[in-house]
């Protein structure tokens, strides 16, 4: 083959490569001041991803990814920001269509539910009605236990149902209140569902109509409230929990609410994602009444995505809800337990972790010195806020007059700072996502997402380049001008 023929083959191979790997619009960080820097790291193990996320100064989070051709249950873990994930979530829906939020251990989070039942085994069940009854019941319990008003308009309702399975996710957007972590969420849900759980365990043949939360053998929540006979009767009608009883695929009795999703570092499937091997992504349900608040420079769809994230909670002085594990089988009031004081020698009354901001917030007991007023407050205590990204701490107050005050920042001791990791082992950075969205094992560590560098065999050396340019010039000089019509036709054929 002539030298010109070899060069022509190389050009054809490059053209084919560009067709298979088209250039896409990359994520452009800091287009506006509030956008984060670009971080995109993939890890083979969850603990490596969490450690790296803790070391980053940027506001990043951990997500789990499932791949179509990977072995069942195998996941890789992505560390990135909410903004960057959403950017590529839209650009590469095929690569990122099986994505899960990792709910960090100890992180403040929203109240959430995973609901499902097998349709063929529950032909008489009305899923939408069951969801509505559950939302109403949980809202009633939030008022009674915590004094928090809530309605169906505060609940994001996501649906991924199929012909075989009814499946929903519910995320509660409480006004100025969040749970300490998903373990406390699980305890709260276990407590308010204890009557139906106890009945289910004791007698699987029990008639559904016999189950009611007002059974005082299992809970004393109602007994703590003074109610008239008419009020109690009305609540008993509303709180008939028989609708939560469903049949599993194997015909056994089960619950509509999945109680197994409140564990440490839980992977919770994202809005617009499906399970691997299935084509049932979560979408906004037809009966959803929640409307995400509009945010600057964000689409309505992105606002729903951000609202659906269980740990997307910023530190703005919210009330932290808790439910401590009871010492006996009897369910105790969380309000009474959460107010238990510490002895005189202890200063930290409680701590909370806001993963969205990477902040540790310590409520301090028996110490009320405030930098804002340069004296001790008479009754209100203070908070110490530790910023893990900036490696500083500062003081804030519970006092209403100092609510917006933030003290001077002080550096954390060097021995407790998590160093910002710039380089990783080859084992740590075991996966890379290229510019076409393909996620493959990495042959070498890399600090950013990019295509593998081309070798000289692909591109040719300098001598090849000079000879190619000479051949191209000779060809252009001997050739007639290509018409605009032909060029437009070629472009149209390429686009199609």
DRENDO-1510 file (C-alpha; in Angstrom, 1 decimal, always signed):
<recs>
REC; n; res; u; v; w
REC; 1; UNK; +0.0; +0.0; +0.0 .
REC; 2; UNK; +1.3; +3.5; -0.9 .
REC; 3; UNK; +2.2; +6.0; +1.8 .
REC; 4; UNK; -0.8; +8.1; +0.9 .
REC; 5; UNK; -3.0; +5.1; +1.3 .
REC; 6; UNK; -1.7; +4.4; +4.8 .
REC; 7; UNK; -2.3; +8.1; +5.7 .
REC; 8; UNK; -5.8; +7.9; +4.4 .
REC; 9; UNK; -6.5; +4.8; +6.5 .
REC; 10; UNK; -5.3; +6.6; +9.6 .
REC; 11; UNK; -7.6; +9.5; +8.8 .
REC; 12; UNK; -10.5; +7.2; +8.3 .
REC; 13; UNK; -9.8; +5.5; +11.7 .
REC; 14; UNK; -9.6; +8.9; +13.4 .
REC; 15; UNK; -12.9; +10.0; +11.8 .
REC; 16; UNK; -14.5; +6.8; +13.0 .
REC; 17; UNK; -13.2; +7.3; +16.5 .
REC; 18; UNK; -14.6; +10.8; +16.6 .
REC; 19; UNK; -18.0; +9.5; +15.4 .
REC; 20; UNK; -18.1; +6.9; +18.1 .
REC; 21; UNK; -16.8; +9.4; +20.7 .
REC; 22; UNK; -18.4; +12.8; +19.9 .
REC; 23; UNK; -17.3; +15.8; +21.8 .
REC; 24; UNK; -19.8; +16.8; +24.6 .
REC; 25; UNK; -20.2; +19.9; +26.6 .
REC; 26; UNK; -18.2; +19.4; +29.8 .
REC; 27; UNK; -19.3; +20.6; +33.2 .
REC; 28; UNK; -18.1; +24.2; +33.6 .
REC; 29; UNK; -17.6; +24.9; +37.3 .
REC; 30; UNK; -18.1; +28.3; +38.8 .
REC; 31; UNK; -20.2; +29.7; +36.0 .
REC; 32; UNK; -21.9; +31.5; +38.9 .
REC; 33; UNK; -20.4; +32.2; +42.3 .
REC; 34; UNK; -22.6; +29.7; +44.1 .
REC; 35; UNK; -21.5; +26.7; +41.9 .
REC; 36; UNK; -18.9; +24.3; +43.3 .
REC; 37; UNK; -15.5; +23.3; +41.9 .
REC; 38; UNK; -15.4; +20.2; +39.8 .
REC; 39; UNK; -14.8; +16.9; +41.6 .
REC; 40; UNK; -15.5; +13.6; +40.0 .
REC; 41; UNK; -13.9; +10.5; +41.5 .
REC; 42; UNK; -14.9; +6.8; +41.2 .
REC; 43; UNK; -14.0; +4.2; +43.8 .
REC; 44; UNK; -14.4; +0.4; +44.0 .
REC; 45; UNK; -15.4; +0.5; +47.7 .
REC; 46; UNK; -17.7; +2.7; +49.7 .
REC; 47; UNK; -15.3; +3.3; +52.6 .
REC; 48; UNK; -12.7; +4.7; +50.2 .
REC; 49; UNK; -15.3; +7.1; +48.6 .
REC; 50; UNK; -16.5; +8.3; +52.0 .
REC; 51; UNK; -12.9; +8.9; +53.3 .
REC; 52; UNK; -12.1; +10.9; +50.2 .
REC; 53; UNK; -15.4; +12.9; +50.5 .
REC; 54; UNK; -14.5; +13.8; +54.0 .
REC; 55; UNK; -11.0; +15.0; +52.9 .
REC; 56; UNK; -12.4; +17.4; +50.2 .
REC; 57; UNK; -12.7; +21.1; +50.8 .
REC; 58; UNK; -15.4; +21.2; +48.2 .
REC; 59; UNK; -19.1; +20.4; +49.0 .
REC; 60; UNK; -19.1; +16.8; +47.7 .
REC; 61; UNK; -21.2; +13.7; +48.4 .
REC; 62; UNK; -21.1; +10.0; +47.8 .
REC; 63; UNK; -23.3; +8.1; +45.3 .
REC; 64; UNK; -23.5; +4.4; +44.4 .
REC; 65; UNK; -23.6; +3.3; +40.8 .
REC; 66; UNK; -24.8; +0.0; +39.3 .
REC; 67; UNK; -23.5; -1.1; +35.9 .
REC; 68; UNK; -25.6; -3.2; +33.5 .
REC; 69; UNK; -22.9; -5.8; +32.7 .
REC; 70; UNK; -21.5; -6.0; +36.3 .
REC; 71; UNK; -22.2; -9.0; +38.5 .
REC; 72; UNK; -25.4; -8.8; +40.5 .
REC; 73; UNK; -25.2; -6.4; +43.5 .
REC; 74; UNK; -21.8; -5.0; +42.5 .
REC; 75; UNK; -21.6; -1.2; +42.8 .
REC; 76; UNK; -19.0; +1.4; +42.3 .
REC; 77; UNK; -19.0; +4.7; +44.3 .
REC; 78; UNK; -18.9; +8.2; +42.9 .
REC; 79; UNK; -17.8; +11.4; +44.8 .
REC; 80; UNK; -19.0; +14.6; +43.3 .
REC; 81; UNK; -21.2; +17.7; +43.9 .
REC; 82; UNK; -24.9; +17.8; +43.5 .
REC; 83; UNK; -24.6; +20.3; +40.6 .
REC; 84; UNK; -22.0; +18.3; +38.7 .
REC; 85; UNK; -23.9; +15.0; +39.2 .
REC; 86; UNK; -27.1; +16.6; +37.8 .
REC; 87; UNK; -25.2; +18.0; +34.8 .
REC; 88; UNK; -23.9; +14.5; +33.8 .
REC; 89; UNK; -27.1; +12.8; +35.0 .
REC; 90; UNK; -28.9; +14.5; +32.1 .
REC; 91; UNK; -26.0; +14.1; +29.6 .
REC; 92; UNK; -25.4; +10.4; +30.2 .
REC; 93; UNK; -28.7; +8.9; +31.3 .
REC; 94; UNK; -27.5; +5.5; +30.1 .
REC; 95; UNK; -24.4; +5.4; +32.2 .
REC; 96; UNK; -25.9; +6.9; +35.3 .
REC; 97; UNK; -29.4; +5.4; +35.2 .
REC; 98; UNK; -28.8; +3.2; +38.2 .
REC; 99; UNK; -27.7; +5.7; +40.8 .
REC; 100; UNK; -28.2; +5.8; +44.6 .
REC; 101; UNK; -27.7; +8.4; +47.2 .
REC; 102; UNK; -25.4; +7.2; +50.0 .
REC; 103; UNK; -27.0; +8.4; +53.3 .
REC; 104; UNK; -23.9; +8.9; +55.5 .
REC; 105; UNK; -23.8; +7.5; +59.0 .
REC; 106; UNK; -24.7; +10.1; +61.6 .
REC; 107; UNK; -25.8; +12.7; +59.0 .
REC; 108; UNK; -28.9; +14.9; +59.6 .
REC; 109; UNK; -31.6; +13.8; +57.1 .
REC; 110; UNK; -35.2; +14.2; +56.1 .
REC; 111; UNK; -38.0; +11.7; +57.0 .
REC; 112; UNK; -38.4; +9.2; +54.2 .
REC; 113; UNK; -40.2; +6.0; +53.3 .
REC; 114; UNK; -39.8; +3.2; +50.8 .
REC; 115; UNK; -43.2; +1.6; +50.0 .
REC; 116; UNK; -43.9; -1.4; +47.9 .
REC; 117; UNK; -46.1; -4.5; +47.4 .
REC; 118; UNK; -46.5; -7.3; +44.9 .
REC; 119; UNK; -49.5; -6.4; +42.7 .
REC; 120; UNK; -50.6; -10.0; +41.7 .
REC; 121; UNK; -50.6; -11.0; +45.4 .
REC; 122; UNK; -52.6; -7.9; +46.4 .
REC; 123; UNK; -55.3; -7.5; +43.7 .
REC; 124; UNK; -57.7; -5.8; +46.0 .
REC; 125; UNK; -55.2; -3.1; +47.2 .
REC; 126; UNK; -55.4; +0.5; +46.1 .
REC; 127; UNK; -51.8; +1.8; +46.2 .
REC; 128; UNK; -52.7; +5.5; +45.8 .
REC; 129; UNK; -55.2; +5.2; +48.7 .
REC; 130; UNK; -52.7; +3.4; +50.9 .
REC; 131; UNK; -50.1; +6.2; +50.2 .
REC; 132; UNK; -52.7; +8.9; +51.1 .
REC; 133; UNK; -53.7; +7.2; +54.3 .
REC; 134; UNK; -50.0; +6.7; +55.4 .
REC; 135; UNK; -49.2; +10.3; +54.7 .
REC; 136; UNK; -52.2; +11.5; +56.8 .
REC; 137; UNK; -51.3; +9.1; +59.6 .
REC; 138; UNK; -47.6; +10.2; +59.7 .
REC; 139; UNK; -48.6; +13.9; +59.6 .
REC; 140; UNK; -50.9; +13.3; +62.6 .
REC; 141; UNK; -48.1; +11.6; +64.5 .
REC; 142; UNK; -45.7; +14.4; +63.8 .
REC; 143; UNK; -48.1; +16.9; +65.3 .
REC; 144; UNK; -48.7; +14.7; +68.4 .
REC; 145; UNK; -45.1; +13.8; +69.1 .
REC; 146; UNK; -43.2; +16.8; +68.0 .
REC; 147; UNK; -45.8; +19.5; +67.5 .
REC; 148; UNK; -44.9; +19.9; +63.8 .
REC; 149; UNK; -47.7; +20.7; +61.3 .
REC; 150; UNK; -47.4; +18.8; +58.1 .
REC; 151; UNK; -49.7; +17.9; +55.1 .
REC; 152; UNK; -49.5; +16.0; +51.8 .
REC; 153; UNK; -48.2; +19.3; +50.2 .
REC; 154; UNK; -45.0; +18.8; +52.2 .
REC; 155; UNK; -44.3; +15.3; +50.9 .
REC; 156; UNK; -42.5; +14.6; +47.6 .
REC; 157; UNK; -44.2; +11.5; +46.2 .
REC; 158; UNK; -42.0; +9.5; +43.7 .
REC; 159; UNK; -43.3; +6.5; +41.7 .
REC; 160; UNK; -41.4; +3.6; +40.0 .
REC; 161; UNK; -44.3; +1.1; +39.8 .
REC; 162; UNK; -44.5; -1.6; +37.2 .
REC; 163; UNK; -47.2; -4.1; +36.1 .
REC; 164; UNK; -45.9; -6.5; +38.8 .
REC; 165; UNK; -44.9; -4.2; +41.7 .
REC; 166; UNK; -46.3; -1.0; +43.3 .
REC; 167; UNK; -43.3; +1.1; +44.3 .
REC; 168; UNK; -43.1; +4.6; +45.9 .
REC; 169; UNK; -40.6; +6.8; +47.7 .
REC; 170; UNK; -41.9; +9.5; +50.1 .
REC; 171; UNK; -39.6; +12.3; +51.2 .
REC; 172; UNK; -41.1; +14.7; +53.9 .
REC; 173; UNK; -40.1; +18.4; +53.7 .
REC; 174; UNK; -40.8; +19.5; +57.3 .
REC; 175; UNK; -40.8; +23.2; +58.2 .
REC; 176; UNK; -37.5; +24.0; +60.0 .
REC; 177; UNK; -37.1; +20.5; +61.3 .
REC; 178; UNK; -35.0; +17.4; +60.3 .
REC; 179; UNK; -34.1; +14.2; +62.0 .
REC; 180; UNK; -30.7; +13.7; +63.7 .
REC; 181; UNK; -29.9; +10.8; +61.3 .
REC; 182; UNK; -31.7; +7.9; +59.5 .
REC; 183; UNK; -31.3; +5.6; +62.6 .
REC; 184; UNK; -33.5; +8.0; +64.5 .
REC; 185; UNK; -35.9; +8.1; +61.5 .
REC; 186; UNK; -36.1; +4.3; +61.6 .
REC; 187; UNK; -36.8; +4.3; +65.4 .
REC; 188; UNK; -39.6; +6.8; +65.0 .
REC; 189; UNK; -41.2; +4.8; +62.2 .
REC; 190; UNK; -40.8; +1.5; +64.1 .
REC; 191; UNK; -42.5; +3.1; +67.1 .
REC; 192; UNK; -45.5; +4.6; +65.3 .
REC; 193; UNK; -46.0; +1.3; +63.4 .
REC; 194; UNK; -45.4; -0.9; +66.5 .
REC; 195; UNK; -49.1; -2.0; +66.9 .
REC; 196; UNK; -49.3; -3.4; +63.4 .
REC; 197; UNK; -45.9; -4.9; +63.6 .
REC; 198; UNK; -46.7; -6.7; +66.9 .
REC; 199; UNK; -50.0; -8.0; +65.6 .
REC; 200; UNK; -48.3; -9.2; +62.4 .
REC; 201; UNK; -45.7; -11.1; +64.4 .
REC; 202; UNK; -48.0; -12.6; +66.9 .
REC; 203; UNK; -50.7; -13.9; +64.6 .
REC; 204; UNK; -50.3; -13.8; +60.8 .
REC; 205; UNK; -54.0; -14.9; +60.5 .
REC; 206; UNK; -55.3; -11.8; +62.3 .
REC; 207; UNK; -58.2; -10.0; +60.7 .
REC; 208; UNK; -57.0; -6.7; +59.3 .
REC; 209; UNK; -59.8; -4.7; +61.0 .
REC; 210; UNK; -58.6; -5.6; +64.5 .
REC; 211; UNK; -55.5; -3.4; +64.2 .
REC; 212; UNK; -55.4; +0.1; +65.6 .
REC; 213; UNK; -52.7; +2.4; +66.9 .
REC; 214; UNK; -55.0; +3.2; +69.9 .
REC; 215; UNK; -54.2; -0.2; +71.4 .
REC; 216; UNK; -52.6; +1.1; +74.6 .
REC; 217; UNK; -50.8; -2.1; +75.2 .
REC; 218; UNK; -48.2; -1.1; +72.6 .
REC; 219; UNK; -47.9; +2.7; +72.9 .
REC; 220; UNK; -48.5; +5.5; +75.4 .
REC; 221; UNK; -48.3; +8.4; +72.9 .
REC; 222; UNK; -52.1; +8.9; +73.0 .
REC; 223; UNK; -52.3; +8.4; +76.8 .
REC; 224; UNK; -50.1; +11.4; +77.2 .
REC; 225; UNK; -52.6; +13.6; +75.5 .
REC; 226; UNK; -56.0; +14.7; +77.0 .
REC; 227; UNK; -58.7; +13.8; +74.5 .
REC; 228; UNK; -62.4; +13.7; +74.5 .
REC; 229; UNK; -64.3; +10.4; +73.7 .
REC; 230; UNK; -65.3; +11.8; +70.3 .
REC; 231; UNK; -61.8; +12.8; +69.5 .
REC; 232; UNK; -60.5; +9.4; +70.4 .
REC; 233; UNK; -63.1; +7.7; +68.3 .
REC; 234; UNK; -62.3; +9.8; +65.3 .
REC; 235; UNK; -58.6; +9.1; +65.6 .
REC; 236; UNK; -59.3; +5.4; +65.9 .
REC; 237; UNK; -61.1; +5.5; +62.6 .
REC; 238; UNK; -58.3; +7.4; +60.9 .
REC; 239; UNK; -55.6; +5.2; +62.5 .
REC; 240; UNK; -56.8; +1.8; +61.5 .
REC; 241; UNK; -53.5; +0.5; +60.2 .
REC; 242; UNK; -55.0; -2.5; +58.4 .
REC; 243; UNK; -54.1; -0.9; +55.0 .
REC; 244; UNK; -50.4; -1.5; +55.8 .
REC; 245; UNK; -50.9; -5.3; +55.7 .
REC; 246; UNK; -50.0; -6.8; +52.4 .
REC; 247; UNK; -49.1; -10.2; +51.0 .
REC; 248; UNK; -45.5; -10.9; +49.8 .
REC; 249; UNK; -44.7; -12.6; +46.5 .
REC; 250; UNK; -44.6; -15.9; +48.3 .
REC; 251; UNK; -48.0; -15.4; +49.9 .
REC; 252; UNK; -46.8; -14.5; +53.4 .
REC; 253; UNK; -48.1; -11.5; +55.4 .
REC; 254; UNK; -45.9; -8.4; +55.2 .
REC; 255; UNK; -45.9; -4.6; +55.5 .
REC; 256; UNK; -46.4; -2.0; +52.9 .
REC; 257; UNK; -43.5; +0.0; +54.5 .
REC; 258; UNK; -40.0; -1.3; +54.0 .
REC; 259; UNK; -38.4; -1.1; +57.5 .
REC; 260; UNK; -35.0; -2.2; +56.2 .
REC; 261; UNK; -33.9; +1.1; +54.7 .
REC; 262; UNK; -32.9; +2.8; +57.9 .
REC; 263; UNK; -29.3; +1.5; +58.2 .
REC; 264; UNK; -25.8; +3.0; +58.3 .
REC; 265; UNK; -24.6; +4.4; +55.0 .
REC; 266; UNK; -27.8; +3.3; +53.3 .
REC; 267; UNK; -28.0; +3.4; +49.5 .
REC; 268; UNK; -31.3; +5.0; +48.5 .
REC; 269; UNK; -32.3; +5.1; +44.8 .
REC; 270; UNK; -32.4; +8.5; +43.2 .
REC; 271; UNK; -35.1; +10.3; +41.3 .
REC; 272; UNK; -34.9; +9.3; +37.6 .
REC; 273; UNK; -33.0; +6.1; +38.4 .
REC; 274; UNK; -34.0; +2.5; +38.0 .
REC; 275; UNK; -32.7; -0.8; +39.4 .
REC; 276; UNK; -30.2; -2.6; +37.2 .
REC; 277; UNK; -31.9; -4.8; +34.7 .
REC; 278; UNK; -35.2; -3.0; +35.0 .
REC; 279; UNK; -36.7; +0.0; +33.2 .
REC; 280; UNK; -38.7; +1.6; +36.0 .
REC; 281; UNK; -37.1; +4.9; +37.0 .
REC; 282; UNK; -38.5; +7.0; +39.8 .
REC; 283; UNK; -40.7; +9.8; +38.5 .
REC; 284; UNK; -43.0; +12.3; +40.1 .
REC; 285; UNK; -46.2; +10.4; +41.0 .
REC; 286; UNK; -49.5; +11.4; +39.5 .
REC; 287; UNK; -51.0; +12.0; +42.9 .
REC; 288; UNK; -48.0; +14.1; +44.1 .
REC; 289; UNK; -49.0; +17.5; +45.6 .
REC; 290; UNK; -45.6; +18.8; +46.6 .
REC; 291; UNK; -44.0; +21.6; +44.6 .
REC; 292; UNK; -40.3; +22.2; +44.9 .
REC; 293; UNK; -39.3; +25.7; +45.7 .
REC; 294; UNK; -37.8; +27.5; +42.7 .
REC; 295; UNK; -34.0; +28.1; +42.9 .
REC; 296; UNK; -31.9; +30.6; +41.1 .
REC; 297; UNK; -30.6; +29.4; +37.7 .
REC; 298; UNK; -32.1; +25.9; +38.2 .
REC; 299; UNK; -34.8; +24.2; +36.2 .
REC; 300; UNK; -38.0; +22.8; +37.7 .
REC; 301; UNK; -36.7; +19.2; +37.2 .
REC; 302; UNK; -33.4; +20.0; +38.9 .
REC; 303; UNK; -35.3; +21.4; +41.9 .
REC; 304; UNK; -37.2; +18.2; +42.2 .
REC; 305; UNK; -33.9; +16.2; +42.1 .
REC; 306; UNK; -32.4; +18.4; +44.8 .
REC; 307; UNK; -35.6; +18.1; +47.0 .
REC; 308; UNK; -35.5; +14.3; +46.6 .
REC; 309; UNK; -32.0; +14.0; +48.1 .
REC; 310; UNK; -32.5; +12.7; +51.7 .
REC; 311; UNK; -29.4; +14.4; +53.1 .
REC; 312; UNK; -29.6; +17.7; +51.1 .
REC; 313; UNK; -30.1; +19.7; +54.4 .
REC; 314; UNK; -28.2; +22.9; +55.1 .
REC; 315; UNK; -27.5; +24.2; +58.6 .
REC; 316; UNK; -29.9; +27.0; +59.1 .
REC; 317; UNK; -30.8; +26.5; +62.8 .
REC; 318; UNK; -33.4; +23.7; +62.2 .
REC; 319; UNK; -34.9; +21.8; +65.1 .
REC; 320; UNK; -33.3; +18.4; +65.3 .
REC; 321; UNK; -35.8; +15.6; +65.9 .
REC; 322; UNK; -34.7; +12.4; +67.8 .
REC; 323; UNK; -36.2; +9.2; +69.0 .
REC; 324; UNK; -33.9; +7.4; +71.5 .
REC; 325; UNK; -34.1; +3.6; +71.7 .
REC; 326; UNK; -36.4; +2.6; +74.7 .
REC; 327; UNK; -34.9; +0.6; +77.5 .
REC; 328; UNK; -38.0; -1.6; +77.7 .
REC; 329; UNK; -40.5; -2.9; +75.1 .
REC; 330; UNK; -42.9; +0.0; +76.0 .
REC; 331; UNK; -42.5; +2.9; +73.6 .
REC; 332; UNK; -41.5; +6.0; +75.4 .
REC; 333; UNK; -42.0; +9.6; +74.6 .
REC; 334; UNK; -39.1; +11.0; +72.5 .
REC; 335; UNK; -39.7; +14.5; +73.8 .
REC; 336; UNK; -39.0; +13.4; +77.4 .
REC; 337; UNK; -35.9; +11.4; +76.4 .
REC; 338; UNK; -34.4; +14.1; +74.2 .
REC; 339; UNK; -34.6; +16.6; +77.1 .
REC; 340; UNK; -32.5; +14.5; +79.5 .
REC; 341; UNK; -29.6; +16.6; +80.8 .
REC; 342; UNK; -26.0; +15.6; +81.2 .
REC; 343; UNK; -24.1; +15.7; +84.5 .
REC; 344; UNK; -22.3; +18.9; +85.6 .
REC; 345; UNK; -18.9; +17.7; +84.3 .
REC; 346; UNK; -20.1; +17.4; +80.7 .
REC; 347; UNK; -20.2; +20.3; +78.2 .
REC; 348; UNK; -21.4; +18.8; +74.9 .
REC; 349; UNK; -25.1; +18.1; +75.2 .
REC; 350; UNK; -25.6; +16.9; +71.7 .
REC; 351; UNK; -23.9; +16.9; +68.3 .
REC; 352; UNK; -25.3; +16.8; +64.7 .
REC; 353; UNK; -23.6; +16.4; +61.4 .
REC; 354; UNK; -24.9; +18.3; +58.3 .
REC; 355; UNK; -23.3; +16.3; +55.4 .
REC; 356; UNK; -24.5; +18.9; +52.8 .
REC; 357; UNK; -22.3; +21.5; +54.3 .
REC; 358; UNK; -19.8; +19.2; +56.0 .
REC; 359; UNK; -20.5; +20.9; +59.4 .
REC; 360; UNK; -20.4; +19.4; +62.9 .
REC; 361; UNK; -22.7; +21.3; +65.2 .
REC; 362; UNK; -22.2; +20.9; +69.0 .
REC; 363; UNK; -24.9; +22.1; +71.4 .
REC; 364; UNK; -23.0; +23.2; +74.6 .
REC; 365; UNK; -24.6; +22.8; +78.0 .
REC; 366; UNK; -23.8; +24.9; +81.1 .
REC; 367; UNK; -21.7; +27.4; +79.1 .
REC; 368; UNK; -23.3; +30.6; +77.7 .
REC; 369; UNK; -20.5; +33.0; +76.8 .
REC; 370; UNK; -21.4; +34.8; +73.6 .
REC; 371; UNK; -18.8; +36.8; +71.6 .
REC; 372; UNK; -21.6; +39.0; +70.2 .
REC; 373; UNK; -22.6; +40.5; +73.5 .
REC; 374; UNK; -19.3; +39.8; +75.3 .
REC; 375; UNK; -21.0; +38.3; +78.3 .
REC; 376; UNK; -22.9; +35.2; +79.4 .
REC; 377; UNK; -26.5; +34.8; +78.2 .
REC; 378; UNK; -29.0; +34.5; +81.1 .
REC; 379; UNK; -30.8; +31.4; +79.8 .
REC; 380; UNK; -29.9; +30.4; +76.2 .
REC; 381; UNK; -26.9; +28.2; +75.5 .
REC; 382; UNK; -24.4; +28.4; +72.6 .
REC; 383; UNK; -23.4; +26.2; +69.7 .
REC; 384; UNK; -19.9; +25.4; +68.5 .
REC; 385; UNK; -19.8; +24.9; +64.7 .
REC; 386; UNK; -16.9; +22.9; +63.2 .
REC; 387; UNK; -16.4; +23.5; +59.4 .
REC; 388; UNK; -14.7; +20.4; +58.2 .
REC; 389; UNK; -14.0; +21.9; +54.7 .
REC; 390; UNK; -12.4; +25.1; +55.9 .
REC; 391; UNK; -10.8; +23.4; +59.0 .
REC; 392; UNK; -12.1; +26.1; +61.4 .
REC; 393; UNK; -14.6; +26.4; +64.2 .
REC; 394; UNK; -16.8; +29.3; +65.4 .
REC; 395; UNK; -19.6; +30.1; +67.9 .
REC; 396; UNK; -23.3; +30.6; +67.3 .
REC; 397; UNK; -26.2; +31.2; +69.7 .
REC; 398; UNK; -29.7; +29.8; +70.4 .
REC; 399; UNK; -30.6; +33.3; +71.7 .
REC; 400; UNK; -33.1; +35.0; +69.3 .
REC; 401; UNK; -31.2; +38.3; +69.5 .
REC; 402; UNK; -28.0; +36.6; +68.3 .
REC; 403; UNK; -29.6; +34.1; +65.8 .
REC; 404; UNK; -27.8; +35.6; +62.8 .
REC; 405; UNK; -24.5; +36.2; +64.6 .
REC; 406; UNK; -21.4; +34.1; +63.9 .
REC; 407; UNK; -18.2; +34.6; +65.9 .
REC; 408; UNK; -14.7; +34.9; +64.5 .
REC; 409; UNK; -13.3; +31.7; +63.0 .
REC; 410; UNK; -10.5; +29.8; +64.8 .
REC; 411; UNK; -8.3; +27.2; +63.1 .
REC; 412; UNK; -8.7; +23.6; +64.2 .
REC; 413; UNK; -5.7; +21.8; +65.8 .
REC; 414; UNK; -3.6; +20.4; +63.0 .
REC; 415; UNK; -3.6; +16.9; +64.6 .
REC; 416; UNK; -7.4; +16.5; +64.1 .
REC; 417; UNK; -7.6; +18.0; +60.6 .
REC; 418; UNK; -8.5; +15.7; +57.7 .
REC; 419; UNK; -5.8; +16.5; +55.0 .
REC; 420; UNK; -7.0; +17.3; +51.5 .
REC; 421; UNK; -6.0; +14.3; +49.4 .
REC; 422; UNK; -4.7; +15.3; +46.0 .
REC; 423; UNK; -3.3; +11.9; +44.9 .
REC; 424; UNK; -4.6; +8.4; +45.1 .
REC; 425; UNK; -3.3; +4.9; +44.8 .
REC; 426; UNK; -4.1; +3.1; +41.6 .
REC; 427; UNK; -6.3; +0.8; +43.6 .
REC; 428; UNK; -8.3; +3.7; +45.0 .
REC; 429; UNK; -9.0; +5.3; +41.6 .
REC; 430; UNK; -10.0; +2.0; +40.0 .
REC; 431; UNK; -12.6; +3.4; +37.7 .
REC; 432; UNK; -12.8; +6.4; +35.3 .
REC; 433; UNK; -15.7; +7.8; +33.3 .
REC; 434; UNK; -14.6; +9.1; +29.9 .
REC; 435; UNK; -16.1; +12.0; +27.9 .
REC; 436; UNK; -18.8; +9.7; +26.4 .
REC; 437; UNK; -20.1; +8.5; +29.8 .
REC; 438; UNK; -18.5; +5.1; +29.7 .
REC; 439; UNK; -17.3; +3.8; +33.1 .
REC; 440; UNK; -14.5; +1.4; +32.8 .
REC; 441; UNK; -11.6; +0.1; +35.0 .
REC; 442; UNK; -8.7; +2.5; +35.1 .
REC; 443; UNK; -5.2; +1.5; +34.1 .
REC; 444; UNK; -3.6; +4.5; +35.9 .
REC; 445; UNK; -4.7; +7.0; +38.6 .
REC; 446; UNK; -6.2; +10.2; +37.3 .
REC; 447; UNK; -7.4; +13.3; +39.2 .
REC; 448; UNK; -10.0; +14.2; +36.6 .
REC; 449; UNK; -12.4; +12.7; +34.1 .
REC; 450; UNK; -10.7; +12.4; +30.6 .
REC; 451; UNK; -10.1; +10.2; +27.7 .
REC; 452; UNK; -7.1; +7.9; +27.8 .
REC; 453; UNK; -4.1; +9.5; +26.2 .
REC; 454; UNK; -3.5; +8.4; +22.6 .
REC; 455; UNK; -0.3; +6.6; +21.9 .
REC; 456; UNK; +2.1; +7.5; +19.0 .
REC; 457; UNK; +0.9; +4.4; +17.2 .
REC; 458; UNK; -2.6; +6.1; +16.9 .
REC; 459; UNK; -1.6; +9.6; +16.1 .
REC; 460; UNK; +1.8; +9.2; +14.4 .
REC; 461; UNK; +5.1; +10.9; +15.1 .
REC; 462; UNK; +6.4; +14.3; +13.9 .
REC; 463; UNK; +7.7; +12.8; +10.6 .
REC; 464; UNK; +4.3; +11.3; +9.9 .
REC; 465; UNK; +2.7; +14.6; +10.5 .
REC; 466; UNK; +4.9; +16.5; +8.1 .
REC; 467; UNK; +4.4; +13.9; +5.4 .
REC; 468; UNK; +0.7; +14.0; +6.0 .
REC; 469; UNK; +0.5; +17.7; +5.7 .
REC; 470; UNK; +2.6; +17.6; +2.5 .
REC; 471; UNK; +0.3; +15.0; +1.0 .
REC; 472; UNK; -2.7; +17.0; +2.0 .
REC; 473; UNK; -1.3; +20.2; +0.4 .
REC; 474; UNK; -0.5; +18.3; -2.8 .
REC; 475; UNK; -4.0; +16.9; -2.9 .
REC; 476; UNK; -5.7; +20.3; -2.4 .
REC; 477; UNK; -3.6; +21.9; -5.1 .
REC; 478; UNK; -4.5; +19.2; -7.6 .
REC; 479; UNK; -8.2; +19.0; -6.6 .
REC; 480; UNK; -11.1; +21.2; -7.7 .
REC; 481; UNK; -12.9; +23.3; -5.2 .
REC; 482; UNK; -15.6; +21.4; -3.3 .
REC; 483; UNK; -19.0; +23.0; -3.6 .
REC; 484; UNK; -21.0; +24.3; -0.6 .
REC; 485; UNK; -23.9; +22.1; -1.6 .
REC; 486; UNK; -21.7; +19.0; -1.3 .
REC; 487; UNK; -20.3; +20.1; +2.0 .
REC; 488; UNK; -23.8; +20.7; +3.4 .
REC; 489; UNK; -24.9; +17.2; +2.2 .
REC; 490; UNK; -21.9; +15.6; +4.0 .
REC; 491; UNK; -22.7; +17.4; +7.2 .
REC; 492; UNK; -26.3; +16.4; +7.0 .
REC; 493; UNK; -25.3; +12.8; +6.4 .
REC; 494; UNK; -22.9; +12.9; +9.3 .
REC; 495; UNK; -25.6; +14.3; +11.7 .
REC; 496; UNK; -28.1; +11.7; +10.7 .
</recs>
